[in-house]
Amino acid sequence: MDLERVKHELDASLQALDERFPLSGKLLVVGCSTSEVIGKQIGKAGSPEVASVLFDVLEAFSRKRQVALAFQGCEHINRALTLERTTAERLGLDPVGVVPVPEAGGSMASAAYKRLEDPVVVESIKADAGIDIGDTFIGMHLKPVAVPVRLPHREIGEAHVTAAITRPKLIGGSRAKYE
């Protein structure tokens, strides 16, 4: 696995997402199957090494752009999210009692839990945008109106990658104005 290529693909994808929808001050949900990144079936070959490399890129992007990150765990913890305690408190989210590990939560959520300054896990969020690496299905953690974003790379490593931003609901009838 060419980890330098993986870093470049993720960084380029984050930059493209930020260009389309400035993420400063926003909440970005990250879904990631490290198994898929290395070309294996989701949930079957998680890689703490790959998770660490991806976390480095995500953390640097977060610090540079002032973006809050939430890392979605796998189905074994009901797709709960790992994030900084300060972010959870700012959003009024209650922590739950679980610690993600590679076998239950996934390598990415586990890496985030180990490396965030003061991590907590919450059941759900409504993020402003998201990036899904390896078809982990992050949609349940986005605000109601999600808009797909084309990224410069369709894959990160061997994993299919998609992204979405959100927008407010457009309500009203024929007389309503939206701009």
C-alpha positions as CSV (number, residue, x, y, z in Angstrom):
1,M,0.0,0.0,0.0
2,D,1.4,3.4,-1.1
3,L,0.6,5.4,2.0
4,E,2.0,8.6,0.4
5,R,-0.5,8.2,-2.4
6,V,-3.3,7.7,0.2
7,K,-2.3,10.9,2.0
8,H,-2.3,12.8,-1.2
9,E,-5.7,11.5,-2.3
10,L,-7.3,12.3,1.1
11,D,-5.7,15.8,1.2
12,A,-6.9,16.6,-2.3
13,S,-10.4,15.4,-1.5
14,L,-10.6,17.5,1.6
15,Q,-9.3,20.6,-0.2
16,A,-11.9,20.0,-3.0
17,L,-14.7,19.6,-0.5
18,D,-13.6,22.8,1.3
19,E,-13.5,24.7,-2.0
20,R,-17.0,23.7,-2.8
21,F,-18.4,24.3,0.8
22,P,-16.1,26.3,3.1
23,L,-15.8,24.1,6.2
24,S,-14.3,26.6,8.6
25,G,-16.4,26.5,11.8
26,K,-18.4,23.5,10.5
27,L,-18.7,19.9,11.6
28,L,-17.4,17.2,9.3
29,V,-18.3,13.6,9.8
30,V,-15.7,11.0,8.6
31,G,-16.7,7.5,7.8
32,C,-13.7,5.2,6.9
33,S,-13.1,1.6,6.3
34,T,-9.3,1.0,6.5
35,S,-10.0,-2.5,5.2
36,E,-11.4,-1.0,2.0
37,V,-8.5,1.4,1.7
38,I,-6.1,-1.6,1.6
39,G,-8.3,-3.4,-0.9
40,K,-10.0,-5.8,1.5
41,Q,-13.7,-6.3,2.4
42,I,-15.1,-3.8,4.8
43,G,-14.8,-4.9,8.4
44,K,-12.4,-7.8,7.7
45,A,-8.9,-6.4,7.7
46,G,-8.8,-3.1,9.6
47,S,-5.4,-1.4,9.6
48,P,-4.3,0.8,12.6
49,E,-1.4,1.9,10.5
50,V,-3.6,3.2,7.7
51,A,-5.9,4.8,10.3
52,S,-3.0,6.6,11.8
53,V,-1.9,8.0,8.4
54,L,-5.4,9.1,7.6
55,F,-5.9,10.7,11.0
56,D,-2.7,12.7,10.5
57,V,-4.1,14.2,7.3
58,L,-7.5,14.8,8.8
59,E,-6.1,16.4,12.0
60,A,-3.9,18.7,10.0
61,F,-6.8,19.8,7.8
62,S,-9.0,20.3,10.9
63,R,-6.4,22.5,12.6
64,K,-5.7,24.5,9.5
65,R,-9.3,25.1,8.6
66,Q,-10.9,25.1,12.1
67,V,-13.1,22.2,11.3
68,A,-14.6,20.0,14.0
69,L,-14.3,16.3,13.2
70,A,-16.6,13.4,14.1
71,F,-15.4,9.8,13.3
72,Q,-18.1,7.3,12.7
73,G,-17.6,3.9,14.2
74,C,-18.8,0.6,12.7
75,E,-22.1,-1.2,13.2
76,H,-20.7,-3.0,16.2
77,I,-21.1,0.2,18.2
78,N,-24.2,1.3,16.2
79,R,-22.2,3.8,14.1
80,A,-21.6,6.0,17.2
81,L,-19.2,8.9,16.7
82,T,-15.9,9.8,18.3
83,L,-15.2,13.5,18.7
84,E,-13.7,16.1,21.0
85,R,-15.5,16.6,24.3
86,T,-15.6,20.4,23.6
87,T,-17.4,19.8,20.3
88,A,-19.9,17.5,21.9
89,E,-20.6,20.0,24.7
90,R,-20.9,22.9,22.2
91,L,-23.5,20.9,20.3
92,G,-25.3,19.7,23.4
93,L,-24.5,16.0,22.8
94,D,-24.5,13.5,25.6
95,P,-21.6,11.0,25.7
96,V,-22.3,7.3,25.7
97,G,-20.3,4.6,27.5
98,V,-18.2,2.8,24.8
99,V,-14.6,3.0,23.7
100,P,-14.0,2.2,20.0
101,V,-11.5,-0.5,19.4
102,P,-10.5,-2.0,16.0
103,E,-12.7,-5.1,16.5
104,A,-15.8,-3.0,17.6
105,G,-15.8,0.5,16.3
106,G,-13.2,0.2,13.6
107,S,-9.5,1.2,13.2
108,M,-10.4,4.8,12.3
109,A,-12.7,5.5,15.2
110,S,-10.2,3.7,17.5
111,A,-7.3,5.8,16.2
112,A,-9.4,9.0,16.8
113,Y,-10.2,7.9,20.3
114,K,-6.6,7.4,21.1
115,R,-5.3,10.6,19.5
116,L,-7.9,13.2,20.2
117,E,-7.1,15.5,23.1
118,D,-10.3,14.7,25.2
119,P,-12.4,12.2,23.2
120,V,-16.0,11.2,23.8
121,V,-18.4,9.0,21.9
122,V,-21.9,10.1,21.1
123,E,-24.8,8.2,19.5
124,S,-25.6,10.6,16.7
125,I,-25.0,14.0,15.2
126,K,-26.3,16.2,12.3
127,A,-23.1,17.2,10.5
128,D,-22.7,20.0,8.0
129,A,-20.7,17.8,5.6
130,G,-19.1,14.4,5.4
131,I,-16.6,12.3,3.7
132,D,-17.2,8.5,3.3
133,I,-14.2,6.4,2.5
134,G,-15.1,2.8,1.8
135,D,-18.9,3.0,1.6
136,T,-19.5,3.2,5.4
137,F,-22.8,5.0,4.9
138,I,-22.5,8.3,6.8
139,G,-25.8,9.7,5.6
140,M,-27.5,9.0,9.0
141,H,-25.2,11.6,10.5
142,L,-25.8,14.5,8.1
143,K,-28.3,17.3,8.3
144,P,-31.5,16.4,6.4
145,V,-30.7,17.9,2.9
146,A,-27.5,16.3,1.7
147,V,-26.0,17.3,-1.6
148,P,-23.3,15.0,-3.2
149,V,-20.0,16.5,-4.1
150,R,-17.7,15.2,-6.8
151,L,-14.1,14.9,-5.6
152,P,-10.9,14.8,-7.7
153,H,-10.3,11.2,-6.7
154,R,-13.0,8.5,-6.8
155,E,-10.8,6.3,-4.5
156,I,-8.6,6.7,-1.5
157,G,-6.2,3.8,-1.7
158,E,-8.6,1.0,-3.0
159,A,-11.7,2.4,-1.2
160,H,-14.5,4.2,-3.0
161,V,-14.9,7.7,-1.7
162,T,-17.9,10.0,-1.7
163,A,-18.6,13.3,0.0
164,A,-21.6,15.4,0.7
165,I,-22.5,18.9,1.9
166,T,-25.8,20.0,3.4
167,R,-28.1,22.9,2.8
168,P,-31.1,24.3,4.6
169,K,-34.5,22.8,3.6
170,L,-36.3,24.9,1.0
171,I,-39.9,25.4,2.1
172,G,-42.8,27.4,0.9
173,G,-44.9,27.5,-2.2
174,S,-44.8,29.2,-5.6
175,R,-44.4,32.7,-3.9
176,A,-41.4,31.7,-1.8
177,K,-38.0,33.2,-2.4
178,Y,-34.7,31.4,-1.6
179,E,-32.0,33.9,-2.3
